[in-house]
Amino acid sequence: MRNFLKLTAMSLQSQMYYRTSFFLNLLSPMVLLAGQYLLWHALYQQQPDHIISGMDAAQMYSYLLIAFTLNHIMGWSSENALSKEIKNGTVVKRCIRPVSFLSQSVAEMTGTLLPQLALNLIIASAGFLLFGRFLLVPSLQNIVLFLPCMAGALLLRILLIELCSLLCFYTTGYLGISWTRNAIFEFFSGALIPIVMFPGWLKSMAYMTPFPYMIQIPISILLGQELNVPLFQVYAVQFFWIGIFLALHGLFYKNIRKNLIIAGG
């Protein structure tokens, strides 16, 4: 645990070294949030009853604010740091450190997401405080239930990025893998459109994947909306997918180390 915290602190420090780039990366997701708000505001203005697929404007605006907080936690360069190391060969330094490969990656991504997540939470809190009369403000009880689910969602997100990065050992590039991962994640997690708006067959398909447990379901808990499964089962399913991701990582990494050849002088 001590080594993990040290690696996390080092990652956080490296992120803040180039301060201009650091603050630009922190604030740039707000442009996307403003664009999403304007889009959905225009759509709701066209509805006579201001309701779309059972969600009124207050629910949607609250959803967008929380989805922004959970989705935009890491920049493009941070998500692809391991992929780039694999392609240029510097990943070898991770293999010789006296810390497990997975622990290094999780610590590095944790240090990367902490400042962005902190800023996102501040923005979301300020939004609810300033515009609460236009939003569905979460209750204290829902916030308490949401926090462990959010922690599970963040760990799932980190493990998903780690697994997809390992695939770069078997390819000649990483951009295709990253674009595919982002597209699938943002669609099936509810980051772009709430899953409750999907047609029945697509909604059922989405809930069979781990993606809704990273965005849609944590938001539903926070806003007190109806869940597709009982609350205790939500936490159980998150643990299940975490276990699956860890098992897959172990299999992938074992195969990679068996076939990895390091040339040195």
HELIX and SHEET records of a PDB file:
HELIX    1   1 ARG A    2  GLN A   15  1                                  14    
HELIX    2   2 ARG A   19  LEU A   27  1                                   9    
HELIX    3   3 PRO A   29  GLN A   45  1                                  17    
HELIX    4   4 ALA A   57  ASN A   71  1                                  15    
HELIX    5   5 TRP A   76  GLU A   79  1                                   4    
HELIX    6   6 ALA A   81  ASN A   88  1                                   8    
HELIX    7   7 VAL A   92  ILE A   96  1                                   5    
HELIX    8   8 PHE A  101  LEU A  130  1                                  30    
HELIX    9   9 GLY A  132  PHE A  134  5                                   3    
HELIX   10  10 LEU A  140  LEU A  166  1                                  27    
HELIX   11  11 LEU A  167  TYR A  170  5                                   4    
HELIX   12  12 LEU A  175  PHE A  188  1                                  14    
HELIX   13  13 ILE A  195  MET A  197  5                                   3    
HELIX   14  14 GLY A  200  TYR A  207  1                                   8    
HELIX   15  15 PHE A  211  TYR A  213  5                                   3    
HELIX   16  16 GLN A  216  LEU A  223  1                                   8    
HELIX   17  17 LEU A  231  ASN A  259  1                                  29    
SHEET    1   A 2 ILE A  51  ILE A  52  0                                        
SHEET    2   A 2 MET A  55  ASP A  56 -1                                        
END                                                                             
